[in-house]
């Protein structure tokens, strides 16, 4: 416990926690959209369950750092191009996100969303499976980022636990906000498509700075918030 007496430890912990919260935004959005398909009484269970699974998987991955590092070793080679299990996981996760987000946007634009909601009343297990699959990809990406910032496993576990607890606290607010505003839903799904593309190209060895993607998303969200305020003010005289 002597490491907690050093200022560098607290700086590393704060940095790690902040990074994990930022990286968890896409996780919350995906869980919110998937849970939004379920009946009201199952949505909280799906959100908390999904984030709890994410926490467990990330801690287990942290305790298997040697194995994770081994996943970066090439397993497929074609001429000068190499693929590791890490690359394959990222590519598979990216494709899954692209397909899932595109299908969700199609449902909303074509107007078949209510029909699908009725059909998916008993799909709690299917929702959890989707959340677990994406949690695995997001957890893998999150752990690799944590390893790049520090080599102290205890700090990583503490940072990830704090980040998941913060996400659990705000998951309901984010979920209700996203699901109650159709334009925000489309924006959130477009963000997931961006994340899917990023995972796909990173799996193919093209690095994309995450800052660009997060900046574009927050900028788009800020513009949409202004649009929502403008539409609300425009309706007020009519309602009066």
C-alpha positions as CSV (number, residue, x, y, z in Angstrom):
1,X,0.0,0.0,0.0
2,X,3.0,2.3,0.0
3,X,2.3,3.2,-3.6
4,X,-0.7,5.2,-2.4
5,X,1.6,7.5,-0.5
6,X,3.2,8.7,-3.8
7,X,1.6,11.6,-5.7
8,X,2.3,9.9,-9.1
9,X,0.0,7.0,-8.0
10,X,-3.0,9.4,-7.5
11,X,-2.3,11.2,-10.8
12,X,-2.1,7.8,-12.6
13,X,-5.4,6.7,-10.9
14,X,-7.2,9.9,-11.8
15,X,-6.0,9.7,-15.4
16,X,-6.9,6.0,-15.7
17,X,-10.4,6.6,-14.2
18,X,-11.1,9.5,-16.5
19,X,-10.0,7.5,-19.5
20,X,-12.1,4.5,-18.5
21,X,-15.2,6.7,-18.1
22,X,-14.6,8.3,-21.5
23,X,-14.1,4.9,-23.2
24,X,-17.2,3.7,-21.5
25,X,-19.5,6.2,-23.2
26,X,-19.9,4.0,-26.2
27,X,-20.7,1.1,-23.9
28,X,-23.4,3.0,-22.1
29,X,-25.0,4.2,-25.4
30,X,-25.1,0.6,-26.8
31,X,-26.5,-0.8,-23.6
32,X,-29.1,2.0,-23.5
33,X,-30.3,1.3,-27.0
34,X,-30.4,-2.5,-26.5
35,X,-32.1,-2.2,-23.1
36,X,-34.6,0.3,-24.6
37,X,-36.1,-2.5,-26.7
38,X,-37.1,-4.3,-23.5
39,X,-40.2,-3.8,-21.3
40,X,-39.8,-1.1,-18.7
41,X,-39.5,-3.5,-15.8
42,X,-36.5,-5.3,-17.5
43,X,-34.5,-2.2,-18.7
44,X,-32.8,-1.4,-15.4
45,X,-31.9,-5.1,-14.9
46,X,-30.4,-5.2,-18.4
47,X,-28.4,-2.0,-17.8
48,X,-27.0,-3.0,-14.4
49,X,-26.5,-6.6,-15.5
50,X,-24.6,-5.4,-18.7
51,X,-22.3,-3.1,-16.7
52,X,-21.7,-5.7,-14.0
53,X,-20.7,-8.2,-16.6
54,X,-18.4,-5.5,-18.1
55,X,-16.7,-5.0,-14.7
56,X,-16.2,-8.7,-14.1
57,X,-14.8,-9.3,-17.6
58,X,-12.4,-6.4,-17.3
59,X,-11.1,-7.5,-13.9
60,X,-10.6,-11.1,-15.2
61,X,-8.8,-9.7,-18.2
62,X,-6.6,-7.6,-16.0
63,X,-5.7,-10.7,-14.0
64,X,-4.7,-12.3,-17.2
65,X,-2.4,-9.6,-18.6
66,X,0.2,-12.2,-19.8
67,X,-2.5,-13.9,-21.9
68,X,-3.8,-10.6,-23.2
69,X,-0.3,-9.6,-24.3
70,X,0.0,-13.0,-26.0
71,X,-3.1,-12.1,-28.1
72,X,-1.1,-9.4,-29.8
73,X,1.1,-12.0,-31.4
74,X,0.4,-12.7,-35.1
75,X,-1.7,-15.9,-35.9
76,X,-2.4,-15.2,-39.6
77,X,0.0,-13.9,-42.1
78,X,-0.3,-13.0,-45.8
79,X,2.8,-11.5,-47.4
80,X,3.7,-8.6,-45.2
81,X,0.2,-8.4,-43.6
82,X,-0.3,-10.0,-40.1
83,X,-3.4,-10.5,-38.0
84,X,-3.4,-11.3,-34.3
85,X,-6.3,-12.5,-32.1
86,X,-6.5,-8.9,-30.9
87,X,-7.0,-7.7,-34.5
88,X,-9.6,-10.4,-35.2
89,X,-11.6,-9.5,-32.1
90,X,-11.5,-5.8,-33.0
91,X,-12.6,-6.5,-36.6
92,X,-15.4,-8.8,-35.5
93,X,-16.6,-6.3,-32.9
94,X,-16.5,-3.5,-35.5
95,X,-18.5,-5.5,-38.0
96,X,-21.1,-6.4,-35.3
97,X,-21.5,-2.7,-34.3
98,X,-21.8,-1.6,-38.0
99,X,-24.5,-4.2,-38.7
100,X,-26.4,-3.7,-35.4
101,X,-26.4,0.1,-35.7
102,X,-27.4,0.1,-39.3
103,X,-30.3,-2.3,-38.7
104,X,-31.4,-0.1,-35.7
105,X,-31.3,3.1,-37.9
106,X,-33.2,1.3,-40.7
107,X,-36.0,0.2,-38.2
108,X,-36.4,3.7,-36.9
109,X,-36.4,5.4,-40.3
110,X,-38.7,2.8,-41.9
111,X,-41.1,3.0,-38.9
112,X,-41.1,-0.7,-38.0
113,X,-39.7,0.0,-34.5
114,X,-43.0,-0.5,-32.6
115,X,-43.6,-3.9,-34.3
116,X,-40.1,-5.0,-33.4
117,X,-40.7,-3.9,-29.8
118,X,-43.8,-6.1,-29.5
119,X,-41.8,-9.1,-30.9
120,X,-38.9,-8.5,-28.6
121,X,-40.9,-8.4,-25.3
122,X,-39.4,-11.7,-24.2
123,X,-35.9,-11.1,-25.6
124,X,-34.1,-10.3,-22.3
125,X,-31.7,-13.1,-22.9
126,X,-30.9,-12.0,-26.4
127,X,-30.3,-8.4,-25.2
128,X,-27.9,-9.7,-22.6
129,X,-26.0,-11.8,-25.2
130,X,-25.6,-8.7,-27.4
131,X,-24.4,-6.7,-24.4
132,X,-21.9,-9.4,-23.4
133,X,-20.5,-9.7,-26.9
134,X,-19.9,-5.9,-27.2
135,X,-18.7,-5.7,-23.6
136,X,-16.0,-8.2,-24.5
137,X,-14.7,-6.0,-27.4
138,X,-15.0,-2.8,-25.4
139,X,-13.4,-4.4,-22.4
140,X,-10.5,-5.7,-24.5
141,X,-9.9,-2.2,-25.9
142,X,-10.2,-0.6,-22.5
143,X,-7.7,-3.0,-20.9
144,X,-5.1,-2.4,-23.6
145,X,-5.5,1.4,-23.0
146,X,-5.0,0.9,-19.3
147,X,-1.9,-1.3,-19.8
148,X,-0.5,1.5,-21.9
149,X,-0.9,4.0,-19.0
150,X,0.4,2.0,-16.0
151,X,1.7,-1.5,-15.1
152,X,0.2,-1.6,-11.7
153,X,-2.8,-4.0,-11.8
154,X,-4.3,-2.8,-8.6
155,X,-4.6,0.8,-10.0
156,X,-6.2,-0.6,-13.1
157,X,-8.8,-2.5,-11.1
158,X,-9.6,0.4,-8.9
159,X,-9.9,2.8,-11.9
160,X,-12.1,0.4,-13.8
161,X,-14.4,-0.3,-10.8
162,X,-14.8,3.5,-10.1
163,X,-15.6,4.1,-13.8
164,X,-18.2,1.3,-14.0
165,X,-19.9,2.6,-10.8
166,X,-20.1,6.1,-12.3
167,X,-21.6,4.6,-15.5
168,X,-24.1,2.6,-13.4
169,X,-25.2,5.8,-11.6
170,X,-25.7,7.7,-14.9
171,X,-26.9,4.8,-17.1
172,X,-30.6,5.4,-16.3
173,X,-30.4,9.2,-17.1
174,X,-28.5,8.5,-20.3
175,X,-30.8,5.7,-21.3
176,X,-34.0,7.8,-20.7
177,X,-32.5,10.8,-22.5
178,X,-31.5,8.7,-25.5
179,X,-34.7,6.7,-25.8
180,X,-37.0,9.7,-25.3
181,X,-35.5,11.8,-28.1
182,X,-35.6,10.2,-31.6
183,X,-33.0,12.5,-33.0
184,X,-30.6,11.7,-30.2
185,X,-31.1,8.0,-30.8
186,X,-30.1,8.5,-34.5
187,X,-27.1,10.5,-33.4
188,X,-26.1,7.8,-30.8
189,X,-26.5,5.1,-33.4
190,X,-24.4,7.1,-35.9
191,X,-21.7,7.4,-33.1
192,X,-21.8,3.6,-32.7
193,X,-21.3,3.3,-36.5
194,X,-18.2,5.5,-36.1
195,X,-16.9,3.4,-33.3
196,X,-17.5,0.3,-35.4
197,X,-15.5,1.7,-38.3
198,X,-12.8,2.7,-35.9
199,X,-12.6,-0.8,-34.4
200,X,-12.6,-2.3,-37.9
201,X,-9.7,-0.1,-39.3
202,X,-7.7,-0.5,-36.0
203,X,-8.0,-4.3,-36.4
204,X,-6.5,-3.8,-39.9
205,X,-3.6,-1.8,-38.4
206,X,-4.8,1.7,-39.3
207,X,-4.7,3.8,-36.1
208,X,-7.5,6.3,-35.7
209,X,-7.1,8.9,-32.8
210,X,-10.1,8.5,-30.6
211,X,-10.1,12.2,-29.8
212,X,-11.3,13.0,-33.3
213,X,-14.3,10.7,-33.0
214,X,-15.3,11.9,-29.5
215,X,-14.9,15.6,-30.5
216,X,-17.1,15.1,-33.5
217,X,-19.7,13.3,-31.4
218,X,-19.8,16.0,-28.7
219,X,-19.8,18.7,-31.3
220,X,-22.8,17.1,-33.0
221,X,-24.5,16.6,-29.7
222,X,-24.0,20.3,-28.8
223,X,-25.6,21.3,-32.1
224,X,-28.5,18.9,-31.6
225,X,-29.1,20.3,-28.1
226,X,-29.3,23.8,-29.6
227,X,-31.8,22.4,-32.2
228,X,-33.9,20.9,-29.5
229,X,-34.0,24.2,-27.6
230,X,-34.9,26.0,-30.8
231,X,-37.7,23.6,-31.6
232,X,-39.0,23.9,-28.1
233,X,-39.0,27.7,-28.1
234,X,-40.7,27.7,-31.5
235,X,-43.6,25.5,-30.2
236,X,-44.2,27.6,-27.1
237,X,-46.2,30.5,-28.8
238,X,-48.4,27.9,-30.5
239,X,-49.2,26.1,-27.3
240,X,-49.9,29.4,-25.5
